Amino acid sequence: MKQRIITGVIAAAIFIPFVIYGGAPFALVVCALAIVGFYEILKMKGISIVSIPGLLGLLALLILVIPETWSAEVVQLVGYESKLMIVYGIAALLLIYIVLVKNKMTFDEIGFILLGVFYVGLGFHYFIEARIIGLEFIVFALLVVWTTDSGAYFVGRKLGKHKLWPEISPKKTVEGFVGGIVIAVLFAIVMQLIYPITDSYLKLIVVTIIASMVGQMGDLVESAIKRHYGVKDSGTILPGHGGILDRFDSLLFVVPLLHFLHVFA
């Protein structure tokens, strides 16, 4: 626990100034996080990021991650109608690669790479977009995720009796799941009192409940992936916490959700 706290404090001290400053520095940091996250997920499958499929996947990832203003320039330079068309072209190259190596790389592995590209790439992309819209929105997203995580941990540890999903994450409980939602709502209301982000408390509470639930499901998704591939943590870059995906798994679900709910508007 001591190492976990120390790592968390140091990581926050480094990361939060970039969140506050925003702009290109923040976007570049998030791109770096996405690259590490993509490396971690490929490693679970035993695929090297420096292989031809890995590098093509990395290129597709970066095209998805970069802000819309940057990607517009990339699309204009290449001449395609949208960056998704570029990603589709990369997907086609990956499929052609299966033929060139005579099935030494399988369709399943290519599918894993492409799903990893969208899973990691779009999650971090909307992280950048949220900051572009406004600091308060990214603070709200982080607040919901962090308070949900902390609330679920402490409530589950104190009151947890009923297992939530033991096949996926044996330590998580129903009480912790509900406790995380309640704590997130309380902190969201406090934030609304200090720095309003919406004109309706009802909307705030409903969105927070949904985001908290989805964030916890995002955590379970990553747990399911790790359990399937027999790894304890996605990486070791954050001592006491694991890898980048271990820390950002909930945000990869929450931030796109908030975008599609038009909270960031």
N, C-alpha and C positions, 0 to 999 in steps of 0.2 A: 504493500500500500504506500509506503514511504517513497519508493522509487516512482510509483505511478503519479503521486502528487507532485514530486519534483519535476518529472518530465512534463506534466500538464502545465505547470507554472511557466517553465522555460518556453514551451511551445506556444503558449498563449502570449507571452511577452514578445515573441518574434512575430507571430501571425497577426495579432490584433492591430498593430500599427499599420500594416498593409491594408487591412480591412477598412480602417478609418481613412487612410489616404486615398484608397481607390485608384482609379485610372489604370494606366498601363502597368505600373509596378504590381498592383494587385492581380491583374489579368495574367501576368507572367508567372507569378507565384502559383496561381491556381493551375495554370498549364503544367507547371513543374509537378504539382501534386497529382494531376491527372496522369502524367507520364509514369510516375512511381506507382500509382494505383493500377495502371494497365500492366506494368511489369509484374506486379504482385499477382494479378489474376491469371496472367499467362503462365507464371511460374507454378501455380497450383496444377495446371494441366501438363506441365513439363515442356512448354513451348518457349524457346529462347526469343527474347525480344530483338536480338541482333541477327536473327535468321531473316530470310527474305519475307516469309509470311508475317513475322513479327514486325519488321520494319514497315511493310505495307499497312498493317493494322495500325501501327503508330502514326503513320501519315494520315490515315482516315480519322483517327482519334483527334489529332490536332486540328484538322479541318472542322470537326464538330465542336470542339471546345472553344476555339477562338471567338471573340465577340462578333456580333452581327456586323458592326462597322468594319472590322478587319476582314471578315469573310466576304463582304461585298466586294472589297478590293481584290481578293483572291479570285473570286468568281469572274470578275471583270477581266482580270489578267488572263485566266485560263480560257474564258469564253463560254463557259457553261451557264445555263439558266439559273442554277442554284447549286449550293455546295453539296446537297444530297446527291445530285447527279455525279459529282466528282467521287463521292463515297461509293456510289453504285459502280462507277468505273473501276475503283480499287477492288470492290467485291468481285467483279468479273475477272480481274487479273488474278485474284486469289484462287478462284475456281479453275482458271486456266493452268495455274501452277500445279494443281492436282494431277493434271494430265502430263505436264512436263516432267514431273518427278515419278510418274508411273505409280501413283497411289501410295507413295511413301509418306505423303501427307494426306490425311483422309478428309472426306467431306465433313465429318463430325468436328474435326479440329478447326477447319475453316469456319464452320458455323459458330464454334466456341469463340474464335477470335473476333468475328463480326458482332456477336452478341455482347462480348466484352467491350468492344468499341462503343456501342450505343449505351450500354449500362454505365460505363465510366464517363464517356465523352459528353453525353447530354446532361448528366447530373452536374458535372462541373461547369458545363456551358451556362446553365441557368443560374449557377452560383455567381458567375461573373455578371450575367445580365441583371440579377437582383441588385448587385452593388451599383450598376450603372443607373438603375432607376432611382435608388436612394439608399443612404446608409441605414435609415430606420427599418427598411424591409429586410435587409440581410441580418440586422441585429435581431429582429423578430424571429427569423428563421433559426438563427443560432440559439436564441433564448428558448424556443420551443424544444429544440433537439436536446440541448444541454440539461434543461430542467426536467424534461421527460426522462432522460437517462439517469440523472441523479435521483429523481423521485422514485422511479421504478426500482432502483438499486436499494435505497434505504428503506422504502416501504416494504419491498419484498423481503428484505433481510429481517425486518422487525415483525411483520405480520403475515408473511407468505406461508401458506399451507397447501394451496392447490396448484399443482404444476400446470403451466400454460401450454407448453409444447415440448414435453420431455425428450421426444425423439430427435428434436432439433437443437434445443438449448435446455439442458436439464435443470439449470439453476433459476430460470425465469418462472415467475408465478403469476397467477391471475390477479392476486392482490397487488403485486408490483406493477402489472400492466395498468390496472385502474389507478393506482397511486400516482404513476407517472403522468397520466392524463390530468388528474386533479391538480397536481403541483404545477404542471405547465399552464393550466388555465389561470391559476392564482397569480403566477408571475406575469402572464400576458395582461391581466387586468391591471397589475401594478404598473407595467410599462405603459399601458393606455392612459393611466392617470398622470404619469410623468411626461410622456411624449406620445400624444394620440397618433395612431396610424390608420384609424378608420372612424367613421362617423356613427357606428353602431356597435354597442357592446354585445348585442345578440350575434351579429356577424362575427365579431372577434372571438366569442366563445365557441361558436360552431366551427369556425375555421381552425381554431387551436385544437379542439377535440379531434377533428379529422386529421390534422397534421401530426398530432401526437400519436394517433393510432397508426398512421401510415409510416411514420418514422420508426416505430417499434417493429412494424412488419419488415421495413428495410433492414433493420438489425437482424431479424430472424432469417431473412433471405441470405444475407452474407454468412450467417451461422450455418445455414443449410448447405451452401456451396463449400464451405470449409470442411464440414462433416463428411460430405460426399467424397472430397479429395483427400481426406485424412490429414488435415493440417490444423494445428491449434490456433495459429494467428496468420493473418495474410502476409505479414512481414515482421521485421525486427527493427525498423527504423526509429520507432518510438518505444524505448525501454519501459516496460510496465503496461504499455497500451497495445503493443503489436505493430501493425502496419498502418499505412494511410487508409486503406479500405476499412480497417477496424474502427477508425475514428470518424470516417466520413460516410459510412454505410447508410445511416439514417438520412443525412443531408442529401444524398444522391436521389432519394425518393421524395423528400419533403419540399425541396426548392422547386423542382419541376411541377409538383402538385400545386404549390402556391401560385406559380405562374399561370397554370391552366385554369385555376379558380379565379383568375384576374384579381388576386390580392395585390400583386405588384402592378398597379395601374394608376 
